[in-house]
Amino acid sequence: MKAQPKASHFIDGDYVEDTAGTVIECVYPATGEVIARLHAATPAIVEKAVASAKAAQTEWAKMSPTARGRILYKASQIMRERNRELSELETLDTGKPIQETIVADPTSGADSLEFFGGVAPAALNGEQIPLGGDWAYTKRIPLGVVLGIGAWNYPQQICCWKAAPALVAGNAMVFKPSENTPLGALKIAEILIEAGLPKGLFNVVQGDRDTGPLLVNHPDIAKVTLTGSVPTGRKVAGAAAGQMKHVTMELGGKSPMIVFDDADIESAISGAMLGNFYSSGQICSNGTRVFIQKGIKDKFLARLKERTEAIIMGDPMDEATHLGPLVNKAQQEKVLCYIEKGKAEGATLLTGGGIPNHVSSEGCFVQPTVFADVTDGMTIAREEIFGPVMCVLDFDSEDEVIARANATEFGLAGGVFTADMTRAHRVVDQLEAGTVWINTYNLCPVEIPFGGVKQSGFGRENSLAAIHHFSEIKTVYVGMGPCEAPY
Ligand code: NAD
């Protein structure tokens, strides 16, 4: 097998196995080949991982933020040195083309480790509050053991986006990758140890939707940060709330991208393609409802079709390939089913719509697909598809499109393309979304906060905001005189 790790889990600085756990088969989505066999965590593995994290956290929290940050920075350097190897592993794990993974996956993980390694000393400062004679000060204290649960679309990035701010703030982390993509996080655990992270502070346990609750409900877990779907988010946030645990929820979306008739059309098409086809459309913040002002509809669609049909789909390890398969057969079937619904409900299939015939039938490929004449009530305009399916809807006026863009339970992201900057700011101001882009789409550098509103979740990843979600404030009141009481 191409990518078999030494063992399924990484606990207390080393690989650990427990073959009593359910078998997790890791399948390369481009060919259907089994590339690794792992085991889901048993209750004994969960205990071991949480206990080791708890034991390690106390001393870690006593270290200076600069000393903690230095270790993360070292890990970021190792990730960059091994970018090729890590990118190939990410491609095997997810099926995403090497053209993408080499620029977007380990590198964005490394960015996160580098950024949080550097900002921690300042971000963890407290305040001094004058109170007349008395005074108070605040401290940012860690939460304890944080549980990270990952989705399968960006396994290495998600792992680092959670681990870096959590660790630098003085917490320990137990990370459970998606059962579909279990490999990348194990390598990151190895790298963190190599960079000098004390053992136990970052433990990886494998498992699925049955393993997750064992971890979420563990009394020694202080916070859960989940990247996943809205239904999973409801379950996890509900369980955590019952035990007063902190949560960050990075969930799904059905985001609007609005293109006004004064927009640079080539640039808007680039945004629409990036925001629908990158990672085969498996991106939470994708602008899957592309609203086109009617005056430019025909021109936009003609050029979009031409550019979409030039996309190279195939072997993800070939650097010329733009688009790989979906993560697994179940996701491929789900996406094909949505395409059939789009056709049945009367949308116009502009291009794509099926499985390409030049690729392995064992692979999980779906052609980049564009539907035009989509209306708000259609299933494909309402539900998250999580595949390379773009829905193009028409609109007349600004007020109309804002109302329609917001008519969704989701609120993760949104975008606007226009040459009129006053309008751009006016429109994004009214979009109900956590992150919005003007004249670009889906750029999420570590410096900017990322997260959703409405059903798309709460809490923010990246930026200084993330540090605040992995720490809490302790207030110290200092009495400078005798303590006075009325009795
Ligand atoms: P999913 O919800 O099926 O699974 C996510 C993770 O939760 C997996 O690790 C899974 O094993 C675990 N899980 C499932 N049930 C659980 C439970 N009851 N308790 C604890 N853990 C449980 O999501 P997915 O299919 O892996 O990923 C796709 C979804 O993730 C999409 O909806 C996408 O929009 C969303 N996503 C969001 C972001 C974001 O930052 N907002 C990023 C990427 C993906």
Boltz pocket constraint, residues with backbone or C-beta under 6 A from the ligand:
constraints:
  - pocket:
      binder: B
      contacts: [[A, 149], [A, 150], [A, 151], [A, 152], [A, 153], [A, 154], [A, 176], [A, 177], [A, 178], [A, 179], [A, 207], [A, 208], [A, 209], [A, 210], [A, 211], [A, 212], [A, 213], [A, 216], [A, 227], [A, 228], [A, 229], [A, 230], [A, 231], [A, 232], [A, 233], [A, 235], [A, 236], [A, 249], [A, 250], [A, 251], [A, 252], [A, 253], [A, 282], [A, 283], [A, 284], [A, 285], [A, 384], [A, 386], [A, 412], [A, 451], [A, 452], [A, 456]]
      max_distance: 6.0
